Amino acid sequence: IFYKYEGAGPVGSHKTNTALMQSYLAAADGVRTLATETGAGQWGSALAYAGSRFGIATRVFMVRSSFRQKPGRRTLMEMFGGTVVESPSPTTEAGRRFFDRDPEHPGSLGIAISEAVEVAVKETGVKYALGSVLDSVLMHQTVIGLEAEEQMAELDARPDTVIGCVGGGSNFAGLAFPFLRHNLTGGRRTRFVAAEPEACPSLTRGELRYDSGDSVGLTPLLYMHTLGREFIPPPLHAGGLRYHGMAPLVSYFAAMGLVEPAAVSESAAFDAAVLFMRTEGVLPAPESAHAVAAAVAEALAAKAEGRKRTILFNLSGHGFLDISAYAPNGNGRRS
């Protein structure tokens, strides 16, 4: 079992891979402020960090459930100079649709996207940046798989199963797509497993159709697996996976049968995370823990069948700023 660890960067996740590129291009275009959303805070932290490197201000709408569960990520964003707003907020028309009905609304990535896009549309000098879903973001993240392919070649190893957690799809695609290209050319028959939360199962329970990327309908329509833009998932600790849709390219490969979706319960993810920490000494982010759980399930199945397998998964981020989720009052089941 191999894992590609993306938690060693400045903000502890893979998100910096695209944040740096987007901030660089924005700075070259004279953009003064980037508006965005964030679920668990990894993307918001990455963009605030990257913006600070290129002299760009960042305004981050953070989903309320994560805003309150993960104060450390808010602190990190603010230390990099970012402005963090709890979403849904009363500061935008999109946010007020939900805030006025329920000031304690748990929020969703779809709502936070609506708020950020509205700000970009209405305010001069502000552009919108997205941390997942779009083709360009997935392309930026393929540095993960390209590195992993070279690293495994040095060890004379080749994965027959590649696994990643999926919310919008960027870290999974980043690892999987460089390997998947060999399947498309007929050179290999690697399996690709996309591990999503049972509570927000866009691939396993969603419809493949055109839908808006945000909750209000401000974005262009995307052809993707979706639970519907109105879907509000429960307040999971894996806040980065609480998105109603899946990246169009990941959706396409799932429809082709090249990507196998797997729904993972939050308790199974937490159990796998604790097992991984005790074994490897690294605490996974709750999102990444879904990939760990899927890898454990694949390994146990191979063991039961007496088959040799080579499994590669993406450990997309560390969970040090999610430590409260693992405390006795967290939602995960721990032994």
C-alpha positions as CSV (number, residue, x, y, z in Angstrom):
1,I,0.0,0.0,0.0
2,F,1.4,3.4,-1.1
3,Y,0.2,6.8,-0.3
4,K,1.0,10.2,-1.8
5,Y,1.2,12.7,1.1
6,E,0.1,16.3,0.2
7,G,0.0,17.6,3.8
8,A,3.6,18.9,4.0
9,G,2.9,22.2,2.2
10,P,2.4,25.6,3.9
11,V,-1.3,25.0,4.7
12,G,-1.3,21.2,5.0
13,S,-3.2,20.2,1.9
14,H,-3.0,19.7,-1.9
15,K,-4.9,22.9,-2.5
16,T,-1.8,25.0,-2.8
17,N,-1.0,23.4,-6.1
18,T,-3.8,25.3,-7.8
19,A,-3.9,28.3,-5.5
20,L,-0.4,29.4,-6.4
21,M,-1.1,29.2,-10.2
22,Q,-4.5,31.0,-9.9
23,S,-2.9,33.8,-7.7
24,Y,0.0,34.2,-10.1
25,L,-2.3,34.5,-13.1
26,A,-4.6,36.9,-11.3
27,A,-1.7,39.1,-10.2
28,A,-0.4,39.2,-13.8
29,D,-3.8,40.4,-14.9
30,G,-3.9,43.2,-12.3
31,V,-6.5,41.7,-10.0
32,R,-6.6,43.3,-6.6
33,T,-8.9,40.9,-4.7
34,L,-9.9,37.2,-5.1
35,A,-13.2,36.1,-3.7
36,T,-13.8,32.4,-3.0
37,E,-15.6,29.9,-0.8
38,T,-14.2,27.2,1.4
39,G,-15.7,24.2,3.1
40,A,-13.4,22.9,5.7
41,G,-10.9,25.7,5.1
42,Q,-8.1,24.0,3.2
43,W,-8.8,25.8,0.0
44,G,-9.4,29.2,1.7
45,S,-6.2,28.8,3.6
46,A,-4.3,27.9,0.4
47,L,-5.7,30.9,-1.5
48,A,-5.0,33.3,1.4
49,Y,-1.4,32.0,1.5
50,A,-0.9,32.2,-2.3
51,G,-2.6,35.6,-2.4
52,S,-0.2,36.9,0.2
53,R,2.8,35.8,-1.9
54,F,1.5,37.8,-4.9
55,G,0.1,40.9,-3.2
56,I,-3.6,39.9,-3.7
57,A,-6.2,40.3,-1.0
58,T,-8.6,37.4,-0.4
59,R,-12.2,37.3,0.8
60,V,-13.3,33.9,1.8
61,F,-16.9,32.8,2.5
62,M,-16.5,29.8,4.8
63,V,-19.4,27.4,5.3
64,R,-20.9,28.0,8.7
65,S,-20.7,24.5,10.0
66,S,-17.0,24.4,9.3
67,F,-16.5,28.0,10.4
68,R,-17.6,26.9,13.9
69,Q,-16.1,23.4,13.9
70,K,-12.6,24.5,12.7
71,P,-11.6,27.9,14.2
72,G,-8.0,27.1,13.5
73,R,-8.4,27.3,9.8
74,R,-10.1,30.6,10.1
75,T,-7.2,31.8,12.2
76,L,-4.7,30.6,9.6
77,M,-6.5,32.4,6.8
78,E,-6.6,35.6,8.8
79,M,-2.9,35.3,9.6
80,F,-2.2,35.3,5.9
81,G,-4.2,38.5,5.5
82,G,-7.5,37.0,4.3
83,T,-10.9,38.2,5.3
84,V,-13.2,35.3,6.4
85,V,-17.0,35.6,6.4
86,E,-19.4,33.0,7.9
87,S,-21.7,31.7,5.2
88,P,-24.6,32.1,4.6
89,S,-24.1,35.7,5.6
90,P,-26.2,38.9,5.5
91,T,-23.6,40.7,3.4
92,T,-24.8,39.4,0.0
93,E,-28.2,39.0,-1.6
94,A,-27.5,35.3,-2.1
95,G,-26.5,34.8,1.5
96,R,-29.6,36.7,2.8
97,R,-31.9,34.2,1.0
98,F,-30.8,31.6,3.5
99,F,-29.6,33.8,6.5
100,D,-32.9,35.6,6.8
101,R,-34.8,32.3,7.0
102,D,-32.4,30.8,9.5
103,P,-29.4,32.7,11.0
104,E,-28.1,29.3,12.2
105,H,-28.3,27.7,8.7
106,P,-25.4,25.2,8.5
107,G,-24.5,26.5,5.0
108,S,-23.1,24.6,2.0
109,L,-20.4,25.0,-0.5
110,G,-23.1,25.9,-3.1
111,I,-24.3,28.8,-1.0
112,A,-20.8,30.0,-0.3
113,I,-20.0,29.9,-4.0
114,S,-23.1,32.0,-4.7
115,E,-21.9,34.7,-2.2
116,A,-18.3,34.8,-3.6
117,V,-19.5,34.9,-7.2
118,E,-21.9,37.7,-6.4
119,V,-19.1,39.8,-4.8
120,A,-16.9,39.2,-7.9
121,V,-19.8,40.3,-10.2
122,K,-20.7,43.4,-8.3
123,E,-17.4,44.8,-7.1
124,T,-14.7,46.3,-9.3
125,G,-11.3,44.7,-9.1
126,V,-12.6,41.5,-7.6
127,K,-12.4,38.1,-9.4
128,Y,-13.6,34.7,-8.4
129,A,-11.3,31.7,-7.8
130,L,-12.5,28.1,-7.4
131,G,-10.5,25.4,-5.7
132,S,-12.0,22.3,-7.3
133,V,-14.5,21.0,-10.0
134,L,-13.3,23.0,-13.0
135,D,-11.0,21.4,-15.7
136,S,-8.2,23.9,-15.1
137,V,-8.1,23.1,-11.4
138,L,-8.0,19.4,-12.1
139,M,-5.1,20.0,-14.5
140,H,-3.1,21.9,-11.9
141,Q,-3.5,19.1,-9.5
142,T,-2.2,16.4,-11.9
143,V,1.3,17.3,-10.5
144,I,0.3,14.9,-7.7
145,G,-0.1,11.9,-10.0
146,L,2.8,12.8,-12.2
147,E,5.1,12.9,-9.2
148,A,3.6,9.6,-7.8
149,E,4.1,7.8,-11.1
150,E,7.8,8.7,-11.2
151,Q,8.2,7.9,-7.5
152,M,6.6,4.5,-7.8
153,A,8.7,3.8,-10.9
154,E,11.8,4.3,-8.8
155,L,10.5,1.5,-6.6
156,D,9.7,-0.7,-9.6
157,A,6.0,-0.6,-8.5
158,R,2.8,0.0,-10.5
159,P,-0.6,0.5,-8.8
160,D,-3.5,-1.7,-9.9
161,T,-5.9,0.3,-7.7
162,V,-5.8,4.1,-7.3
163,I,-8.0,5.8,-4.6
164,G,-8.9,9.3,-3.6
165,C,-11.6,11.0,-1.6
166,V,-14.0,13.1,-3.7
167,G,-16.0,16.2,-2.9
168,G,-15.5,18.4,-6.0
169,G,-13.0,16.0,-7.4
170,S,-9.7,17.8,-7.6
171,N,-7.4,15.7,-5.4
172,F,-8.8,12.5,-6.8
173,A,-8.3,13.7,-10.3
174,G,-4.9,15.0,-9.5
175,L,-3.7,11.6,-8.5
176,A,-5.8,9.5,-10.8
177,F,-5.7,11.2,-14.2
178,P,-2.0,10.7,-15.0
179,F,-2.5,7.0,-14.4
180,L,-5.9,6.9,-16.1
181,R,-4.4,8.0,-19.3
182,H,-2.8,4.6,-19.7
183,N,-6.2,3.0,-19.5
184,L,-7.5,5.2,-22.2
185,T,-4.6,4.2,-24.6
186,G,-5.1,0.5,-23.8
187,G,-1.9,0.1,-22.0
188,R,-3.2,-0.8,-18.5
189,R,-6.3,-1.8,-16.7
190,T,-5.9,0.1,-13.4
191,R,-9.0,0.5,-11.1
192,F,-9.9,3.9,-9.8
193,V,-12.0,4.3,-6.7
194,A,-13.5,7.6,-5.7
195,A,-14.5,7.6,-2.0
196,E,-17.2,10.0,-1.1
197,P,-19.2,10.6,2.1
198,E,-22.5,8.6,2.5
199,A,-24.2,11.9,3.6
200,C,-23.3,13.7,0.4
201,P,-23.1,11.0,-2.3
202,S,-23.1,12.9,-5.6
203,L,-21.6,10.0,-7.6
204,T,-23.4,7.1,-6.0
205,R,-26.8,8.8,-5.6
206,G,-26.8,11.9,-7.8
207,E,-28.1,12.4,-11.4
208,L,-25.8,13.0,-14.4
209,R,-27.3,16.2,-15.8
210,Y,-26.8,19.9,-16.3
211,D,-26.9,21.9,-13.0
212,S,-25.6,25.1,-11.5
213,G,-22.3,25.0,-9.6
214,D,-23.8,27.2,-6.9
215,S,-27.1,27.2,-4.9
216,V,-28.6,30.4,-6.4
217,G,-27.8,29.8,-10.1
218,L,-25.2,32.4,-10.8
219,T,-22.7,30.0,-12.4
220,P,-22.7,28.5,-15.9
221,L,-24.4,25.1,-16.1
222,L,-22.1,22.1,-15.6
223,Y,-22.8,18.6,-16.9
224,M,-22.1,16.6,-13.8
225,H,-23.3,14.2,-11.2
226,T,-25.4,16.3,-8.9
227,L,-27.7,16.0,-5.9
228,G,-29.4,19.3,-7.0
229,R,-28.2,22.8,-6.3
230,E,-30.8,23.0,-3.5
231,F,-29.3,20.1,-1.6
232,I,-28.0,21.0,1.9
233,P,-25.8,18.2,3.3
234,P,-25.6,17.6,7.1
235,P,-22.7,19.4,8.9
236,L,-20.0,16.8,8.4
237,H,-16.6,17.2,9.9
238,A,-15.3,16.5,6.3
239,G,-16.5,19.9,5.3
240,G,-14.5,19.8,2.1
241,L,-16.7,17.0,0.7
242,R,-20.0,18.8,1.3
243,Y,-20.7,19.7,-2.3
244,H,-23.8,18.9,-4.3
245,G,-22.0,18.2,-7.6
246,M,-18.9,16.4,-8.9
247,A,-16.3,17.6,-11.4
248,P,-17.6,17.1,-15.0
249,L,-14.4,15.2,-16.0
250,V,-14.7,12.9,-13.0
251,S,-18.4,12.5,-13.7
252,Y,-17.6,11.6,-17.3
253,F,-15.1,8.9,-16.4
254,A,-17.5,7.5,-13.8
255,A,-20.2,7.3,-16.5
256,M,-17.7,5.5,-18.8
257,G,-17.1,3.0,-16.0
258,L,-13.5,4.0,-15.6
259,V,-14.1,5.4,-12.1
260,E,-15.8,3.4,-9.4
261,P,-17.6,5.5,-6.7
262,A,-17.7,4.2,-3.1
263,A,-19.7,5.8,-0.4
264,V,-18.0,5.8,3.1
265,S,-19.7,6.5,6.4
266,E,-18.2,9.2,8.6
267,S,-17.6,6.6,11.4
268,A,-15.7,4.3,9.1
269,A,-13.6,7.3,7.9
270,F,-12.8,8.2,11.5
271,D,-11.9,4.7,12.5
272,A,-9.6,4.5,9.4
273,A,-8.0,7.8,10.3
274,V,-7.1,6.7,13.8
275,L,-5.7,3.4,12.5
276,F,-3.6,5.3,10.0
277,M,-2.3,7.7,12.7
278,R,-1.3,4.8,15.0
279,T,0.4,3.0,12.1
280,E,2.0,5.9,10.2
281,G,2.2,8.7,12.7
282,V,0.2,11.1,10.6
283,L,-3.3,12.3,11.4
284,P,-5.4,12.5,8.2
285,A,-7.8,15.3,7.5
286,P,-11.4,14.0,7.8
287,E,-11.8,14.3,4.0
288,S,-8.6,12.3,3.3
289,A,-9.8,9.7,5.9
290,H,-12.4,8.6,3.4
291,A,-9.7,7.6,1.0
292,V,-7.9,5.8,3.9
293,A,-11.1,3.9,4.7
294,A,-11.5,2.8,1.0
295,A,-7.8,1.7,0.9
296,V,-8.3,-0.4,4.0
297,A,-11.4,-2.0,2.6
298,E,-9.6,-2.8,-0.7
299,A,-6.6,-4.3,1.2
300,L,-8.8,-6.4,3.4
301,A,-10.8,-7.7,0.4
302,A,-7.6,-8.7,-1.3
303,K,-6.3,-10.4,1.8
304,A,-9.6,-12.4,2.2
305,E,-9.4,-13.4,-1.5
306,G,-5.7,-14.4,-1.2
307,R,-4.8,-11.9,-4.0
308,K,-1.8,-9.7,-4.3
309,R,-2.7,-6.0,-4.9
310,T,-0.7,-2.8,-5.2
311,I,-2.8,0.1,-3.9
312,L,-2.0,3.8,-4.1
313,F,-4.1,6.5,-2.4
314,N,-3.9,10.2,-2.0
315,L,-3.5,11.5,1.6
316,S,-4.6,14.9,0.5
317,G,-4.0,16.7,3.8
318,H,-3.2,16.5,7.5
319,G,-5.8,16.7,10.2
320,F,-4.0,18.8,12.8
321,L,-6.4,21.7,12.4
322,D,-9.3,19.3,12.6
323,I,-8.2,17.8,15.9
324,S,-11.5,18.8,17.6
325,A,-13.3,16.4,15.3
326,Y,-11.3,13.6,16.8
327,A,-11.9,14.6,20.4
328,P,-14.3,12.6,22.7
329,N,-17.1,15.0,21.8
330,G,-16.5,14.6,18.0
331,N,-18.8,12.7,15.7
332,G,-16.4,10.0,14.7
333,R,-16.4,6.5,16.4
334,R,-13.1,5.8,18.0
335,S,-11.8,2.7,19.6
